[in-house]
Amino acid sequence: MPPVHTEPSPAPQAGARAHRRRTSRTPTGTESFPLRLRSAAARAWPALLAYVAVRCLGVAAVALRAGDDGPGLGTLLADRYDAVYYTHIADFGYAAPMTDSCTVQGPLCKYAFFPLYPALIRAGSALLPLSSAQVAWGVAVVAALLAAWGVYAVVERVAGRRAAVVATVLWGIAPHAMVESMAYTEPVFTALCAWALYAALSHRWVAAGVLASLAGLTRPSGSAVVAAVVIAALWALFTSRRRAARGGDGPRSDRTGPLLAAVAVAPLGWFAWFGWVGYRAGHWRGYFEVQEKWGSTFDGGSFTLHRVADVFLKLPLNLNTAVGAATVVASLVLFAVCVQQRQPVVLLVYAGMLLLIAVGGAGYFHSKARFLLPAFPLLVPLARALAAARPSTLYTVLGTAVGLSTAYGVYLMLVWPHSP
């Protein structure tokens, strides 16, 4: 099994060496939290600035055409599809009927939507003189920025600063990245997952467990980060005990307590929601039955395989299906490369579980690329390659990708008739 933490390659980049020289002057343990935060922000700001630029470009392109013959920009970003359910839950709770939107799914239809995001919307609405839709969009935008910072922090730790900047931009222009600027759960979920993974990589196990538990209250795929943190913590505990038995730990302090805390805390949020929905439904399969009424089941990948095959066997073909199929295939290839590059186990488990959930799930093929949006460790091989390329190659590839992503975002928002 790969190690829980993998340092950058033996030939570090100049930026990475300079960063180590700067941080070696003052032991990390003696720095105050504000100083550490300021240092982290100083390293990350170029990546965050680039991320904000590409996302603003995507939203601006939609704004140029929004409202001509359809909804305005505010409605497109904050008051359509899943956003309607989250704001309704924030305003009226789960028990209030939603007859116009839940005619097929039954009285428990809103229980398919996890509670953390609606809770944040409700809290924001209580504090700010804004509508629920406006607060939902604001929460998502702030979370997207935190998620981009988390992506940068994780990739910087495993691949260096230059690759981290590239990975942050790639996440901002990935297929369905338009969702990062909408009132959806993906920004909140990715932020929690990214910082949980960073906490695990930096051996802050209690923080990793708490963040993973919160992610488990955000989306059903929260099980991916839960599994990643639990397996990584157990593996760290096993290797620590084995070194101790061989007398190789020396004066290192015992980490058993934090590791066991991470194992215990990480699954709490996910299991709590499944248990609550089961209680409301009257039996333990309650959540799965709610999902079945929404047309979402797990078949091990048969549905996805047939839909990918349809790209080559059936015409005509819409753009969303083609992009979804390409995203699924590319994600599988990139995961194999991540394994070959021996990424830390916590990242491999996380990305592998998200792939299993997205590819193994039946239904909603048009949203597969969105479901894979939080799987940012899959971008590390691309980020490494582009970071090592000549500047002219890097800027040409990224510039072309930004243009294609912007155009596809306009298509998703103004042409595609279903949820992204």
N, C-alpha and C positions, 0 to 999 in steps of 0.2 A: 504493500500500500504506500502511496506517495506520502512524504512528510507533511505534517500539518502546516508548516511554514517553509516556503522556499524563497531564498534570497535571489536577487537578480543575478544574471549570468556572471561568470568569473571576470569578464572584461567589462566593468561598469562604464557607463557613459560619464562624460565630464561633469554633467549636471548632478549626477548621483554622487560623484566623489566630492564635489563642492558642498553638496547638502550634508554629507557626513562630516566634512571638516567643520561646517558651521555648527552642527548640533553637538559635536564632540567637545566644544568649549564649555558647555554647561550641561551637567548630567540631567537627563530627562526627568528623573525622579525629583529633582530639586526645583524644577520650573513650576510656576503657578499655572493654573488652568488658563487664565487670560493670555499669558505669554505663549503657551502652547497653541492656543486657538489662533492668536495673531500670526505665529510662525506658520501654521498650517494654511491659513488664508493667504499669506504672502506667497507660498509655493503654488497654491491652486488657482490664483486669480486669473492667469492667462487662459487656463482651461475653462473656467467659469465664464469669462468674457466671451470666448469663442462660442461656448454653448449658448449663451444668451443671444448672440448675434444670429446664429443659424435658426434658433427658435423664433426670434422676432421676424426674421425673413419669411419663415413659413407662415406665420400668422398674418403678416402684412400682405402676402400673396393672396390669401383667402379673403382678406378684408377688401381688396380691390374689386372683387366680384360679388361679395356677399350682399344680399339685399336687392339685387337687380330684379330677380324673378322668384325670390324665395325668402327664407328667414334671414334676419340680420346676423351680424357677427356675434353679438352677445348670445343669441339663441343657439347658434351653431356650437359655440364653445361651452356653454353652461346650462343649456336647458333642452337637451335632446337625449333620447335613448337612455342609457343607464343613469345619466345625471338626473333624470326625472324621478327615478326610484329613490336615489340617495337623498335628494332634497325633500321628497315626500316623507321618507322615514324620519329625517331630521325635524320636520315640522309636526308630524302627526304620530310618529312611532310605528312600530311594526303591526300592531293590532288593528289600526284604522283601515277600513276597506279601501281598495283602490280599483273600483269596478271597471273603469274604462280601460285600464292597462292589464288587468289580471283576469280576464274572462275565461281563459283556458287553464291557467296554472293553479287556480283555487285559492282559498283563503290564506294559505301560508306562503303565497308566492313571494312576498317581500323578504322572507327568511332566506332566500337564496343569496341575498346581499349582506355581506358581513358588516359588523356594527361600528368599527372604529372610525371610518370616514364619516358616516352620518353623525357620530358623536362630536367629531371635530367641527362639522358644519353647524350643529346645534349650539356648541359652545361659542363659536365665532359670531353667530347670529344674535346671541344674548349679549355680546360685548360690543358689537358694531352696528351702526344704523344702516345696515345693508340687507338686501333680500337673501334668502337661502341660496339661490342660484349664484349670486355674486360672491357670497362667502365660499361656496363650493369651488368656484373657479379660483378664487384667491388662495385657498388652502392648497389646491392642486399646483398652482404656479410656484408657491413657496416650496412645496414638497419637491417639485421637479428640480429646483435649484439645489436643494439639499441632496437629492438623489445624484445629480451630476457631480457634486462635490464628493459624495461617497464613492461613485465610480472612479473618480480621479484618485482618491486616497487608496483604494484597493489596488488599482492597477499600478500606481506608483510604487507600492510596496513589493509587488511581484515582478515588475518589468521596467521600472525606472520612470523618471519624470517625463521624458519626451513621449514615450509610449502612452503614458497616462493622459497627456493632453490630447493625443490623437484619439484614444479610446473614448474620451469624454465627448469629443466632436462626433465620432461615429455613433455614439448612443443618441445624440441629438438629431441625427439624420437617418436613423435606422428605419426600415419599413414600419409604417404606422406610428412614427415618432410624433405625428400631429396629436396623438392622444396625450402626450406629455404637456400639451397646452390646453387641455380640455378638463372639464370637471369629471374626471374618471379616477379610479383607485390606483391605476398603475404608477403615477408619480409618488404617492404616499407609500405604496407597497415597496417600490424599488428603493426609496430612501431608507426605509427601515431595514430592508434586506442588505443593502450595501454597507450600512454602518454596523449591522450585526456581523457581517463577514469580516469587516475591518477589525472589529473588536476581537473576533476569534483569532485573526491573523496576528494581532498584537498581544494576544494572551490576556485580554480583559474579559474573562469568561462570564462573570456575572452580568456585565453590560451586554454581552452577546446573547445571553439567555433572555434577558428582559426585552431586548429589541426583537428577537425572534418570536417571543410570545406575542408582542404587539403586532408583528407581521401576520401571525396566525389569526388575528382578529380583523384582518383587512381583506384578505382574499382566500379562497379555498386552496390555492397554490402556495399558501403560507407553509404548508407541510414541507415544501422544498427546503426553506431556510431552517425550519425546525429540525429536519433530518440532518442537514449539513452541520449545524451547531452541535447536536447531540452526538453524532458519529465522530466529529472532530474532537470533541471534549473527551469522549470515551477512548479514542485512540491516543490522545495526549496523556490521559491517565494511565493507560496500559504501558506506553513507552516510558513514562516517568517512573512507574513502579519497577519496570524491568531494569532501567538504569540504576535505580536505587538498590535493587537486589544484587547488581554487579558491583556496587560501590562506586558508580561513576557520577553520581549527582553532586558530590562534594558539598559545599556549603549552601547550595540552592535551597530556598525555602520550600516547604511542602505546599503544593497547589491542589491538594485533594479537595479541600473545601470549595473553592471557586469552581473547580471542574464539575463536582457533583451538583453544585447549585445550578450551573448552566444546564446540565442534563435534566434536572427536575423542573426548572422554570420554563425552559424553551417551549415545551409542548402545551403549556397550560392554556394559552389563549385559543389555540386551534381546537383542542379537545373541549374546552368550555363551550364554545359556540356550537359544535356538533352535538354536545350533550344537551344544551338548552333547546335547540331545534327538535331533537328527539323527544324531549320532555313535552314540548308544545304539540308535537304530532302524536304523542301517545306511545311511541316505540322507538328503538334505537336507530332504525333506518330512516328516521324522519327527514334528515337533510338530503339523503340520497334520493328519496322519493320526490322531494321538492325539485331537485335538479332534473330528475327524469321528466317531470311535467314541463320543465323548461326545454326539454329536448337535448339535455346534456347527460351522456352516460360514458362509460369506459369500456372499450372493446379491444384494448391492447394495440390499436393502430390500424385495424382493418379499414375503418372508414377513411382515415387519412391517406392510407396507401391507395385506395381506389380513387379518391379525389385527385391525388397527384398523378395517377395514371391517366385520368380523364384529360389532363392537360395535353397529353400527346395523342390521345385516341379520339377525343370528341371536339368538334368545332360547331359553332363559333365559340370563342373563349373570351371571357371578360378579363379586364386588367387585374382586378382584385384577386381572382382565382390564380392567375399566373404568378403574381407577386407572392401570394400565400404559399403556393407550391415551391417556388424558388427559395423562399425563406426557410421552409421546413427542410428541404434538401441541404441548403447551405449550412443550416444549424447542425445537422447531423455530421456533416463533414468537419465543421469547425470543432465540434466536440471531440471527434477522433484526434484532431490535431492538438487540442488542449491536453488530452490524455498522453499523447506522444511527447509533448513538451513538459510533462510532469508538473502541471499546476498543483498548488496545494490541495490537499484532499477536501478541505471545506468548500473550495470553489468548484471542484469536480462534482461533488455530491449535489451541491446546489443547482448547477447548470444541468446535470444529468436528470435530476428529479423534475425540473421544469420542462425539460424535453419529454420525459416520460408522460407527464400530465397533459402537455399540449398535443403531442403526437398520438398518444394512446387514447385520448378522448374522442368520442363520436359526437358529431354535430358542430355547428358554428365554424365551418372551415374558413369562412371569410374573415374570422377573427383570430386565426392561428398565429399570424404575425404579431398581433397585439398581445396575445398570451405569452409570446416569447420575448417581448420587449424587456422584461426584468432580467433576462438571462444575459446580462452584460459580460460575464466572464468569457463568453464565446467570442467576444470582440478582441480579446487579448492577442491571439495570433495575427490578426489583421493589423492591429495597432503596432505590434513589434515589427512587422514587415515594413509598414509605411514609415515608422520612426527611423528605420535603418536606411531608407531610400534617400536619394538625392532630393534636395529641397524642391527642385523643379518638378520631379515626379510626385512628391508628396502633395504639393499645392494643386497640381493638375488633377490628380485623382480625387482629392477632397473637394475641389471646386466643382468637378463634374458631378460627384455624388450629392453635393448640396443642391445643385440645380435639379437633379432628378428627384430628390426627396421633396423639394418644394413643390414641384409639379404634381407629384403623386399625392401630396397632402391636399392640394386644391381639388384633385379628382375625388379623393375620399370624402371631402366635406361638401362639395357642390354637385358631383355627378353620381357617385355611388349611392344607391337608394336605401342602404341598410346601415346598421351600426358599424363603426370602423373595426 
